[in-house]
Amino acid sequence: MKKPHSSSPLSRRRFLGQLGCKGMTSLPILNTLLNLRLAEGIANASTPAQGEYRALICLFFAGGNDSFNMLVPREPSAYTTYQNSRANLALQYSANPAQSQLIEIQPENTSTFAIHSGMPHLASLFEAGHASFLANVGTLIEPVTNRSEVEASLKRLPLGLYSHSDQIEQWQTGIPHSRSGIGWGGRMSDLLQDLNSIQSIPMQISLDGGNVWQTGNQVSEYAITPNGAVGLSDYNFAWQQYQDLRNAMSHAVDSQLSQPYSNLLAQTFNTRKKQALDAYEIFAAATAPPLPPGITFPSTYVGQRLAQIARTIQGRVGLGATRQTFFIQWGGWDHHSDVLLYQNDMLPQVSEALNAFHYAMIAIGTAQSDPTLKDKVCLFTASDFGRTLTSNGRGSDHAWGSNQLILGGGVQGKRIFGQYPNLAVNADTGSEVNPLDTGRGRFIPTTSCDLFFAELALWLGVNKSDLPLILPNIGNFYDITNPAPPIGMLL
């Protein structure tokens, strides 16, 4: 007897399993799944308990930070290799702190490392267990283990490797195999935005205008300045401009568009105007109260932006926010020359701002009777790519894998996660000394961005079964049925 065809609906998990992450390379399919939320709805994080809040902050160093001078090995043989490879770009260690270009740190899970001497506050945060590093992370489509696989084209590589525009996009989209304007942070917001009780304020707030990371299929960022939200000024004048423009349309076009379209356009304009005004009023009121006494931020690019983020987090109840993301982009890290000089100026600004932000979270939490607030806010750094370990004479050039920082958010602190590479570089003749080096110290990443981003997404509240909708290549690096976390950085 012929077995009847089953009419049971296809579950989300079964659908994703059949489709497979390798098959989910079509961005239209990915975006359709997010838009439709499938028949049962994409499995949002369960409604948080009262008072539960989480925020993710992306601090993007545009230009490509030379991160192998931000985090340096101090084990004797590894440090000697570092000095030999970096030559005139190597930072020198001295037992006398006043003369040293490095500050030693003692990770709990590996040998001794050091941080750039311009970052003493970060060193203290690390030693106190509030910060960790992720070593040699970068964009990958699939695992690549050695230089031979690259040279023989045995593995698919990210588009535009070593290109600023391509790599900035890929760090923000999580899609290195295709160009896209939809970010992995935006796709998270598509899933989580409904958890916030006030929908007129997006959960994604940018301190640096429009960006790919926070752009979703259904949502976009709410752009503010270090001084807060920007009101809709002269909107009556703007309305008059619209009226003049509409009246200037030719009679032929008017007859085709007809009155219904005209009314729809006017209604849409008024609706958008009202939404912008309402959002401004809500945001301005919620973020107006000053920070707790004694909290000051440095008057620097990052410092003033983190100060505004602190005020926004302080006003989270007034914003109806249970989940938020924040974006800062600081440019000027493309140091083909004078890398040591520029980092001596820029890295201290990062260290001081992060320190002020950490203690602001403690102060706000204390004032609001929420001592765990500092663990509900996670800041991570990102950048286009790492830099060449070898010098071009005065600076370093575009490379691949880099080291990134994670602060707060219940991070398992005082650790170096991932695999810090052997810093030996291959000879100019092409002879292979280090299998991870594709030339001049351009290291193949030992941890994919997918794992990094998946860890952050899970912490923010995305369900593990929905990771392929945010990161379509995650299946190439991680089994979402695995009960263990992708990396284990966050509690």
Secondary structure, DSSP 8 states (H G I E B T S, - for coil): -----------HHHHHHHH-TTTTT-HHHHHHHHHH-TTT---------TT--EEEEEEEETT---GGGTEEE-SHHHHHHHHHHHGGG-----SSTTT-SEEEE--SSSS-EEEETT-HHHHHHHHTTSEEEEEEEE--SS---SHHHHHTT-S---TTTT-HHHHHHHHHHS-TTS--S--HHHHHHHHHGGGSS-TTS-SEEESSS--STT--SS---EE-BTTB----TTHHHHHHHHHHHHHTS-HHHHHHHHHHHHHHHHHHHHHHHHHHHHHHHHHHHHT-S---TT----SSHHHHHHHHHHHHHHTTTTTT-SEEEEEEEE-----SS-HHHHHHHHHHHHHHHHHHHHHHHHHHHHHTT-TTGGGSEEEEEEES--B-SS-SSSS--B-S-EEEEEEETTB--S-EEE---------TT---S-TTBSSTT-B--SEEHHHHHHHHHHHHT--GGGHHHH-TTGGGT--TT-SS-SS--B-
